[in-house]
Amino acid sequence: MSRVGKQPIAVPAKVSVKVDEARKVSVEGPKGKLSYVMPEGISLKQEDSTLNIERSSEDRKVRALHGTAARLISNMVTGVSTGFTRNLEIQGVGFRAAVKGDKLDLSLGYSHPLLHPIPAELKVTVTDNTKISVEGVDKQLVGQFAADVRSYYPPEPYKGKGVRYAGEQVRRKEGKSVK
């Protein structure tokens, strides 16, 4: 059995989990509401304040989806109870960011400003013009938004300029030496 799939998922007191006949799992909590359709062959058993994910067969596809379904549901429970945050830092002379309405305005040394749309489910804040905080309920959406913003100008190894995750270590390289 999947080691991840075997682990029970603890459900906090303020979170409610519902499963309908179409295998749609709905998780609702103080931060919001998320839903997920479980794959064929995966079932959910709810006991008091824990959830157990079970599979119906030892088929290769079902085994592969067992742990995935368990982590997705676990992330949904965590998201609606505490939420997810991803922090980005901008380094470089003249590089900055600002939130303008429903868009993130990035000045990253290009000849034009980069306007990245902010999804309605996310809360994006900018402090000190160089620190971006992305908060939301859906872990995948938070991570994808942060990765999209980082992809405009990933940190480069020579001067260290660019958009990086908070705490990310960038391996620096030595430039060309004149002989």
N, C-alpha and C positions, 0 to 999 in steps of 0.2 A: 504494500500500500504506500501511497504517497506520504512522506513524513509531514509535509506541510498540510496536506488534506486531512490527516488524522487528528491534528490539533483542534480542540474545541475553540470556538470563538466566543469570548465573553461579551455580553450585551449590557451596556450601562443602563441605569434605571430610567433615564429620560429618553431612551431610544426604543422605538417599536419596530418590529420586523413582521411583515406579512408576506405570505406566499399564496398565489392563486393557482387555479387549475392549469393555466398555461405556463407554469413554471416561472412566472415573473415574480422576482423578489423585490419588494418595496421596503426601503428603510427610511424612517422618518425620525428626526431628532431636533434639538434646539437650533442647530445651524442651518437646517434645510432638509430636502428630500431627494433621494436617489433611487433609481430602479435598475434592475439587471435581469435579463432573461437567461436562466440556467440552461446549459447545453443538454442534449438528450443523454440519458443514462446517469445523470447526476441529480441527487435529491437532497433536500434539506430537512433535518429533524430539529425541532425547537423544544428544548427542555428548560423550564424556568428561565434563567438568565444566560443560557449558553446555546450555541448553535453547533450542530454537527453536520458536516458535509459527508455524504455517503455516495458510493457508486454502485451501479447495478451489475456490472460485469467486469471481467479482467481484460476486456478488449483494449488494444493498444491506444486507440483514440480516446476512449473513456478514461484510461489511466492518465493520459497526458493532460486531460482537462480537469482532473480531480483537484490537484493542487492549485491550478490557475483559478478555478471557480472559488475555492476557499479563500485565497488571498484577495480576490476582487470583492467578495462579500465582506471580508475583514476590513478592507480599505474603505468600503462604504460606511460601515459602522463607525470607524474612527473619524471619517470625514464629517458625518452629521453630528457627532458628539463634540469633537475638538477642532476639526478642520485641518488643513494643510497649508504650509507656508514655504515659499522658496524665495531666497534673497539673492539678488544680483548686485555686482559692483561694477562701475565703469571707471576705467583708468586711462588717462591720456589727456594731454593738454587740449583744452577746448571741447572735450567730450562731455556731454550732459544729456539729461533726460527730463521730461516734464509731462504731466498728465493734462491733456486738453480735451475736456468733454469725455467722449468714449474712445479716445485714441491716445496712444503713448507716443509722444513726440521725442525722437532720438536724434541728437546731433553727434554723429560719429565720424566727422572728417570728410564726409561726402559733400558734393556740391549742392545737394538738396537735403531737406530734412526727411527723416524716415518716419512715417505715420503708421504705427501698427495698431490695428483695431483691438480693443479690449472686449472680450466676451462679457455678456451681462452677468454671468454667474461668478465672475472673478472680481476681486477688489485689488486694485493696483495703487500703491502709494510710492511717491518719490521723496526722499529726504536728501538734503545737502546737494541736490542736482546730480548726484552720482550713485546713490543707493536706491535700488528698486526692490520693493517688497510685493510679492504676488501671493494673495491669500484666496482660498476657495475651499469648497466642500469636496470636489472631485479631484483626486490625486493625479489622474491622467491629464486632466485639463490644465491644472496648475503646472505640472512638469512640462507639458508640451508648449504652453505659452512662454515659460522661462527659456526653453530650448530654442524657440523661434526667435526671441529677442537676442539671445546669445549668438545665434547664427548670423546676424547682420555683421558682426565684427568680433569673431572669436579671439581670445588673447593670443598675441603673436609672441614668439620666443625671444626676439632680439631686444625689443624695448619694453615688452610686457603690456603694451597698449591693447585695449579692447574691453569687451564685456565678459565678465567671468562670474561664476557662482561664488557666493560668500565663502571664504575659507579654501577656495580652490588653489592648489599649488601649480604654478606654471613653471616648467623647467626652462631656464634661460640658457641661451646659446651665446657663444662668443662670436663677435662679428669678424669680418675679414681683417687679417693683419697685413700691414704694409711691410714688405721686405726690403 
